[in-house]
Amino acid sequence: MSKLAIVYWSGTGNTEMMANLVAEGAKKSGADVTLYSPDEFSQTIIQDYDKIAFGCPSMGSEELEDTEFEPMFSAVESLLKDKTIGLFGSYDWGDGEWMRTWQETCKSDGAVLIDNGVISQDAPDEEASEACRQLGAKLAAA
Ligand SMILES: Cc1cc2nc3c(=O)[nH]c(=O)nc-3n(C[C@H](O)[C@H](O)[C@H](O)COP(=O)(O)O)c2cc1C
């Protein structure tokens, strides 16, 4: 069975809704899915996975959340080479710049990115919800 980790941070619940939709899509496509908060995920656990979905909203000024998510992500970045990665997250007033930067970071780490990161202005509407489910399904099938 295809094994997928979904690692996310969410302050007000929007990215959490996205994480649950990614999980729904992946499970429907037969994946064995485990959701992790940043403090649960580590350099040890990442070695159990070839496929990971990371979720983080745009925080700071078009940045990853810097107290919990970014330190975890920095710690595992050197282990992302050749892993299949999907990114998702919520934003509000920006234009998705944090996601473009994040994708470039993952590419330079040698990760294989599934599509463009899925972004949702605030809570996911039906279109963003479907994009999250699709991301899960594609990761399950990758
Ligand atoms: C401290 C802080 C900084 C933020 N910075 C940005 C930003 O730079 N660009 C943006 O589009 N939204 C920004 N936002 C809005 C959040 O990304 C948005 O509310 C998002 O839906 C939060 O997702 P969550 O519910 O998963 O925490 C910021 C929100 C907070 C609280």
The ligand as a MOL file (V3000), in Angstrom:
LIG
                    3D

  0  0  0     0  0            999 V3000
M  V30 BEGIN CTAB
M  V30 COUNTS 31 33 0 0 0
M  V30 BEGIN ATOM
M  V30 1 C 0.8940 36.8400 11.5700 0
M  V30 2 C 0.1970 36.5810 10.2480 0
M  V30 3 C 0.8650 36.8530 9.0710 0
M  V30 4 C 0.2450 36.6420 7.8380 0
M  V30 5 N 0.9300 36.9470 6.6770 0
M  V30 6 C 0.2940 36.7570 5.4890 0
M  V30 7 C 0.9670 37.0770 4.2720 0
M  V30 8 O 2.1300 37.5190 4.2490 0
M  V30 9 N 0.2900 36.9040 3.0990 0
M  V30 10 C -1.0070 36.4330 3.0620 0
M  V30 11 O -1.5700 36.2870 1.9690 0
M  V30 12 N -1.6500 36.1100 4.2040 0
M  V30 13 C -1.0370 36.2520 5.4000 0
M  V30 14 N -1.6960 35.9290 6.5560 0
M  V30 15 C -3.0590 35.3770 6.4960 0
M  V30 16 C -3.0780 33.8640 6.6980 0
M  V30 17 O -2.2250 33.2110 5.7710 0
M  V30 18 C -4.5200 33.3600 6.5180 0
M  V30 19 O -5.3210 33.8900 7.5460 0
M  V30 20 C -4.6330 31.8600 6.4890 0
M  V30 21 O -5.9650 31.5010 6.1220 0
M  V30 22 C -4.2970 31.2380 7.8400 0
M  V30 23 O -4.3390 29.8340 7.6900 0
M  V30 24 P -4.6370 28.8780 8.9380 0
M  V30 25 O -6.1310 29.0430 9.2520 0
M  V30 26 O -4.3180 27.5290 8.4710 0
M  V30 27 O -3.7840 29.3340 10.0680 0
M  V30 28 C -1.0830 36.1340 7.8040 0
M  V30 29 C -1.7550 35.8580 9.0040 0
M  V30 30 C -1.1410 36.0790 10.2130 0
M  V30 31 C -1.8810 35.7780 11.4970 0
M  V30 END ATOM
M  V30 BEGIN BOND
M  V30 1 1 1 2
M  V30 2 1 2 3
M  V30 3 2 2 30
M  V30 4 2 3 4
M  V30 5 1 4 5
M  V30 6 1 4 28
M  V30 7 2 5 6
M  V30 8 1 6 7
M  V30 9 1 6 13
M  V30 10 2 7 8
M  V30 11 1 7 9
M  V30 12 1 9 10
M  V30 13 2 10 11
M  V30 14 1 10 12
M  V30 15 2 12 13
M  V30 16 1 13 14
M  V30 17 1 14 15
M  V30 18 1 14 28
M  V30 19 1 15 16
M  V30 20 1 16 17
M  V30 21 1 16 18
M  V30 22 1 18 19
M  V30 23 1 18 20
M  V30 24 1 20 21
M  V30 25 1 20 22
M  V30 26 1 22 23
M  V30 27 1 23 24
M  V30 28 2 24 25
M  V30 29 1 24 26
M  V30 30 1 24 27
M  V30 31 2 28 29
M  V30 32 1 29 30
M  V30 33 1 30 31
M  V30 END BOND
M  V30 END CTAB
M  END
